């Protein structure tokens, strides 16, 4: 065999050995200092993300339909005008 072929075969065997080591430690491998998530944790995070995304999309839709945002302390209300916002805040007990 030629020297180039021997070098190539050696590199391939090292690569194969490294991939089998990585496969055996798959659950323990860390990416960027963060542990790999289980399927249950991934699902929970995805559901949480989707809830936040849908809530934000709903607010943007209401704003595009002409509603304005009014703030009462730490609470926010979407209404057509200040008078309607005051009514909603009063019904919720925020003023």
C-alpha positions as CSV (number, residue, x, y, z in Angstrom):
1,X,0.0,0.0,0.0
2,X,1.1,3.5,-0.6
3,X,1.8,6.0,2.1
4,X,-1.2,8.2,1.2
5,X,-3.6,5.2,1.3
6,X,-2.2,4.2,4.8
7,X,-2.7,7.7,6.0
8,X,-6.3,7.8,4.6
9,X,-7.1,4.4,6.2
10,X,-5.7,5.6,9.6
11,X,-7.8,8.8,9.5
12,X,-10.9,6.8,8.6
13,X,-10.4,4.4,11.5
14,X,-9.8,7.3,14.0
15,X,-13.0,9.0,12.7
16,X,-15.0,5.8,13.1
17,X,-13.7,5.2,16.6
18,X,-14.5,8.8,17.6
19,X,-18.1,8.5,16.2
20,X,-18.7,5.3,18.2
21,X,-17.4,7.0,21.4
22,X,-19.8,9.9,20.8
23,X,-22.7,7.6,20.2
24,X,-22.1,5.7,23.4
25,X,-22.1,8.9,25.5
26,X,-25.0,10.6,23.7
27,X,-27.0,11.2,26.8
28,X,-24.1,12.8,28.7
29,X,-22.8,15.1,26.0
30,X,-23.1,18.8,26.7
31,X,-23.6,21.4,24.0
32,X,-22.3,24.9,24.9
33,X,-22.3,24.0,28.6
34,X,-26.0,23.0,28.6
35,X,-27.1,19.4,29.2
36,X,-29.1,17.7,26.5
37,X,-32.8,17.9,27.2
38,X,-35.0,14.9,27.4
39,X,-38.1,14.6,25.1
40,X,-40.4,15.5,28.0
41,X,-38.4,18.7,28.7
42,X,-38.3,19.6,25.1
43,X,-42.0,19.2,24.8
44,X,-42.7,21.3,27.9
45,X,-40.4,24.1,26.6
46,X,-42.1,24.0,23.2
47,X,-45.6,24.2,24.7
48,X,-44.5,27.2,26.9
49,X,-43.0,28.9,23.9
50,X,-46.1,28.3,21.8
51,X,-48.3,29.8,24.5
52,X,-46.3,32.9,24.7
53,X,-46.1,33.2,20.9
54,X,-49.9,32.8,20.5
55,X,-50.6,35.3,23.3
56,X,-48.4,37.9,21.6
57,X,-50.0,37.2,18.2
58,X,-53.5,37.7,19.7
59,X,-52.4,41.1,21.1
60,X,-50.9,42.1,17.7
61,X,-54.1,41.1,16.0
62,X,-56.3,43.2,18.3
63,X,-54.0,46.2,17.9
64,X,-54.2,45.9,14.2
65,X,-58.0,45.9,14.5
66,X,-57.8,49.4,16.1
67,X,-57.6,48.6,19.8
68,X,-55.2,50.7,21.9
69,X,-53.2,49.5,24.9
70,X,-53.9,51.2,28.3
71,X,-52.0,50.4,31.5
72,X,-53.4,50.4,35.0
73,X,-50.6,49.7,37.5
74,X,-49.1,46.4,36.4
75,X,-52.2,45.4,34.3
76,X,-52.7,46.2,30.7
77,X,-56.0,46.5,28.9
78,X,-56.8,46.7,25.2
79,X,-59.7,48.9,24.4
80,X,-61.0,51.3,21.7
81,X,-60.7,54.4,23.9
82,X,-59.9,55.6,27.4
83,X,-63.5,55.5,28.5
84,X,-63.9,51.8,27.6
85,X,-60.6,51.0,29.2
86,X,-61.6,52.7,32.4
87,X,-64.8,50.6,32.5
88,X,-62.9,47.3,32.0
89,X,-60.4,48.3,34.7
90,X,-63.2,49.2,37.1
91,X,-65.0,45.8,36.4
92,X,-61.7,44.0,37.1
93,X,-61.2,46.0,40.3
94,X,-58.0,47.6,39.2
95,X,-59.3,51.2,39.9
